[in-house]
Structure formats: C-alpha cells, structure tokens
C-alpha cells in the first residue's frame, strides 16, 4: 500500500476506504462505481482501495470479514461502514451526511 494508512485516515479530509480482493466478483462490480464517485467528490473526500490479501494487517485491524466492505473515516474514526456492493447514490448520500 502506498503511504501510511493511519496517517491517511487520520487527516482532515474524510476518507472512503474500499476493502476489496482481486478474486471477488462483487468487488469487480463495485470498482467502476467507486471510480465514478471519485470523479464527482474530487477533493471533498479521499478514496482509497485496500486489497485485503496484500494488506492483511489493516484488514484484520478493522475486522474486515467480507468484501467488498466500504468504510468512511473522519479524523481516524469510522463514521460509516457497510459490506456488499453499494450504489453511487448510496455512497453519495453517506458522503453528504458526513462531510
């Protein structure tokens, strides 16, 4: 993973984390939604993708059991978390509510 995860999620900018895996079918469906969302929320929220197989300590620290799991961090705290594929509208609503 590029950068220090703790440093990223503890920053002033809210961070949406997409915990995913290469082998996960629903993750492949979530990916273009996340990419599209990133273009729309540019600057308001930072979006990062975490491959749970390559970043097992981070996945374990946040008890990620299923993928995709999305979590919104605000100054280091999880303010929202959901497993399963989320629509762009659902994610926009969460971001709007917490920013």
GIUR-V741626 format. One record per residue. SS is DSSP state (A for helix, B for strand, O for the rest). NEAR is the number of other ideal C-beta (glycine too) atoms within 12 Angstrom. D_CENTER is the distance of its C-alpha to the mean C-alpha in Angstrom with 1 decimal. Layout:
ss & near & d_center
SS & NEAR & D_CENTER
SS & NEAR & D_CENTER
This chain:
ss & near & d_center
O & 22 & 13.6
O & 12 & 14.8
O & 16 & 15.3
O & 13 & 15.0
A & 26 & 11.7
A & 18 & 13.6
A & 17 & 15.0
A & 25 & 11.9
A & 32 & 10.3
O & 18 & 14.0
O & 19 & 14.7
O & 17 & 16.0
O & 25 & 13.3
B & 32 & 10.4
B & 37 & 7.0
B & 43 & 3.8
B & 40 & 1.7
B & 43 & 2.9
B & 41 & 5.9
B & 35 & 8.8
O & 27 & 12.5
O & 15 & 15.2
O & 12 & 17.5
O & 25 & 15.3
A & 15 & 16.8
A & 22 & 14.3
A & 31 & 11.5
A & 19 & 14.0
A & 19 & 14.4
A & 33 & 10.7
A & 26 & 10.6
A & 16 & 13.2
A & 30 & 11.8
A & 34 & 8.6
A & 19 & 11.4
A & 18 & 13.6
A & 32 & 11.4
A & 25 & 10.9
A & 16 & 14.7
A & 20 & 15.2
O & 27 & 13.3
O & 14 & 14.5
O & 14 & 15.1
O & 21 & 14.1
B & 35 & 10.4
B & 29 & 9.0
B & 33 & 6.1
B & 31 & 5.8
B & 35 & 6.0
B & 37 & 7.6
B & 25 & 10.6
O & 31 & 11.7
O & 20 & 15.3
O & 16 & 15.4
O & 26 & 13.6
A & 16 & 15.2
A & 15 & 15.9
A & 28 & 12.3
A & 27 & 11.6
A & 14 & 14.9
A & 18 & 14.5
O & 27 & 11.8
O & 15 & 13.8
O & 31 & 11.5
O & 15 & 14.3
O & 20 & 13.2
O & 34 & 10.9
O & 36 & 8.9
B & 33 & 7.2
B & 42 & 4.3
B & 38 & 4.9
B & 38 & 6.3
B & 37 & 8.4
B & 26 & 11.8
O & 18 & 14.3
O & 20 & 13.0
B & 16 & 12.9
B & 25 & 10.5
B & 23 & 11.7
B & 27 & 10.0
B & 26 & 8.7
B & 26 & 9.6
B & 24 & 10.4
O & 22 & 11.8
O & 26 & 11.6
O & 30 & 10.9
O & 19 & 13.2
A & 23 & 12.8
A & 14 & 15.1
A & 22 & 13.2
A & 34 & 10.1
A & 25 & 12.7
A & 18 & 14.5
A & 28 & 11.8
A & 33 & 11.3
A & 18 & 15.1
A & 15 & 15.8
A & 25 & 14.0
O & 24 & 15.0
